[in-house]
Amino acid sequence: MLKYLDMPRPLEYIRSIRLEMKQVKWPSHQTALKMTILVIITSLAVAFYSGGLDYLFTTMLAKALNR
């Protein structure tokens, strides 16, 4: 309850957010594109790695259980 009373008024809060967003140093289009591609490649690598481990462990378990 006390935290609610300490909050700024909604318009003041929105103004402060806008001011803060103006101070952010946004990446260039080229940097954002490079980072996006890096994230996609990394995600695919992790997916293939974990998928490979899953397949390996599934195969090993099936052989261990003679199925």
C-alpha positions in Angstrom: 0.0 0.0 0.0 2.8 2.4 0.8 4.6 1.8 -2.4 1.4 2.8 -4.3 1.5 6.2 -2.5 5.1 6.8 -3.4 4.5 6.4 -7.1 4.6 9.5 -9.2 1.5 10.6 -11.0 0.8 8.9 -14.3 1.7 11.9 -16.5 4.9 12.6 -14.6 5.8 9.0 -15.0 5.2 9.0 -18.7 7.3 12.2 -19.1 10.1 10.7 -17.2 10.1 7.6 -19.4 10.2 9.8 -22.5 13.1 11.8 -21.2 14.9 8.6 -20.3 14.3 7.1 -23.7 15.8 10.2 -25.3 19.1 9.5 -23.4 19.4 6.0 -24.7 22.1 5.4 -27.3 20.3 3.3 -29.8 22.3 1.0 -32.1 22.6 1.8 -35.8 20.6 -0.1 -38.3 23.7 -2.0 -39.4 24.6 -3.0 -35.8 21.1 -4.1 -35.1 21.1 -6.2 -38.2 24.4 -7.9 -37.3 23.3 -8.6 -33.8 20.0 -10.0 -35.0 21.8 -12.4 -37.4 24.2 -13.4 -34.6 21.3 -14.2 -32.3 19.6 -16.3 -35.0 22.8 -18.2 -35.8 23.5 -18.8 -32.1 19.9 -20.0 -31.5 20.1 -22.4 -34.4 23.5 -23.8 -33.1 22.1 -24.3 -29.6 18.9 -25.9 -31.0 20.9 -28.4 -33.2 23.3 -29.1 -30.3 20.5 -29.8 -27.8 18.6 -31.8 -30.4 21.6 -33.9 -31.2 22.1 -34.6 -27.5 18.4 -35.5 -27.1 18.7 -37.9 -30.1 21.9 -39.4 -28.7 20.4 -40.0 -25.2 17.2 -41.3 -26.6 19.0 -43.8 -28.7 21.3 -44.8 -25.9 18.3 -45.3 -23.5 16.4 -47.3 -26.1 19.4 -49.6 -26.6 19.9 -49.9 -22.9 16.2 -51.0 -22.5 16.5 -53.3 -25.5 13.7 -51.6 -27.5 
